[in-house]
Amino acid sequence: MFRRVPIIAITLMVLFMPSGAASAAPCWQPPVVGRVTDPFRAPACPYCAGNRGLEYHVGTNAQVRAVEAGVVTWAGAIAGTRYVVVRHANGWRTTYGHLSESGLSTGDRIARHSIVGTASDSFYFGLRVGEQYRDPAPHLGRLMGRPRLVPVDGSTSRRPPAPRWRCTATA
């Protein structure tokens, strides 16, 4: 009887505790250096107006980088506007749009932070989970350092830890 208790307890912990890989939301470095000019606005219906991603104002020839490793599932132009769609290991798809140029083709594998292309003036970044558009903003982190106390006795302070990307997304 007593030997079963640890096995049952471990089994229950495995079943009911979220696994890190399956439940952890990604925390990405933003794909461009720029300012969000039009945030995500979910449409009321599949064909209704809204903004299905983030619109950025960027400089001339701004480098656009992949937020995560993946495979290019589509690369091309729609009505003269160039887009690249990348499918990631978790099944999510990110869209990089309003690109002035990109050397990627469908089927290309890309690494995290590798260059997707360049954009000038405006850039679009979208996220789809399954067939549903989601706000990518909670998954885009900010570089945060940890506050440190400075010694007042004149001794040398320790080096602070490297800053880390922090996100607001939880799942």
N, C-alpha and C positions, 0 to 999 in steps of 0.2 A: 504494500500500500504506500509506504513512504517513498519508495523508489519512483512511483508514478507521479507524485506531486511535482518534482522538478521538471519532468518531461511535459506534463500538462501545462505548467506555468510557462515554459519556454515556447511551447506550441501556441499558446494564447498570445504571448508577446509577439511572435512572428506574424500571426494572423491579424492582430489589431493595431500594431504599430505601423505607421507609414514608413515605407522604405525611402531612403534618401534619393535614389535615382528616379523612382517612379513618381514621387509626389513633390519633389523639390521644383519650384519654379525657377527658370533660368534668370540670371542677372547678367545682362549684356552691356558691353561698352557701346555707346551710341555709334551708329554707322557713319556719321559725319560730324564735322565741327560746324555748328550753325545754330540758328535760333528757330524754335518751333513757331510758325506763324498761323497755323490752322490745326487745332488738336482733333483727335478722333471724335466723331459724332456718329453713333450707331444709327443706321437708317431704320425707319419704322417698319419697312417691309423689304423683301429682297430687291425690288426695283425702285424703291423710294430714294429721295435725295438724302445725302449725308456725307460724311468724310470717313472712309473706311480705313484710314491710317493717319499718319502725321505728315504734315507739309512743313518743310524746313526752308528757311532762307539761308543760302550758302554763298560763299565767294565764287570767284571765277576758277574753273577747273579744280573744284574741291574733290579730294579723294573720297570715294565711298568704299567702306570696308565691310566685309561680312561679319555679322554679329556672332555667328556660330558656324562650325564646319557643316558641310552638307553637299548635296548634289543639285546642280542646276536642272530644274524640270522644265523651264521655259526661258528662252531669251529671244527677244525680238522687239519689233515696233508695232504699236497700235495707234493708228491715226497720226503717224509721224512721231510718236513719243516712245522712247526706248525703255524697256522693262527687263528685269532679270528676276526670276522666281527661284528660290532655293528651298529644297526640302531637307529638314534636319533629322537627326537620328530619332528624336521623339515624335516624328510625324508632322510637326508644325511646319508651316511654310511662311517664309518672309519674302516680301516683294520690295524691290529696289527700283524706283521709277524716276522719270524725268532725267534719265542719264544722257549726257552728251556723247559719251562713248563707253563701250565695254567690249573686251575681247573674249568674253565668255560665250559658250554655246551650250545647247541642251546636252546633258550627259556629263558635262565637266564636273569634276570633284574640286571643291574649294576648301581651304583651311580657314579656321577662325582667324579673323582680322586680316585676311588676304584682300587684295584690292578687287572689287567687283567692277568698278568703272570710275568715271568722273561725272560730276554734275556742275552746272553753272547757274547761278541765281536761285533756282528752286530745286528741291529734291523731295521725293515721296518715299515713305517707309511704311509698309503694311505688314500685318500678321494675320494668318488664318490658322485656326485650330479646327481640323476637320473641314467642313465647308462654311464655318462661321467666322466672320471677321471679328477680331478682338483688338482692344486698345493695346498697342505695344508699349506705351509709356511706362506702365508699372514694371516692365521687364528691362527698362533702360536705367542703368545705375548712375549714381553720382560718385565721383572720386572723393572719399572721405578719409581724413586722417583721424587719429585718436588724440584727444587732448592730453597734454602732459604738464606736470608740475615742473617748474624750473627751480633748481636749488638756490636758496637765498644765502647760503653760507660761502659761496664762491667756488664750490667744488664743480667739477665738470659733469655736465648732465649726460645721461645715456642717449644714444641715438634712438629716435622714435621708430616704431615699426613702419614698414612701407604702407602707404595709403591703400585702401581696398575699395572695390566697387560695391556700392550698397544700393539695393532696390527696395521698392515698396511692395512688390508682388509676393504673395505667399503661396499661391498654387495655380 
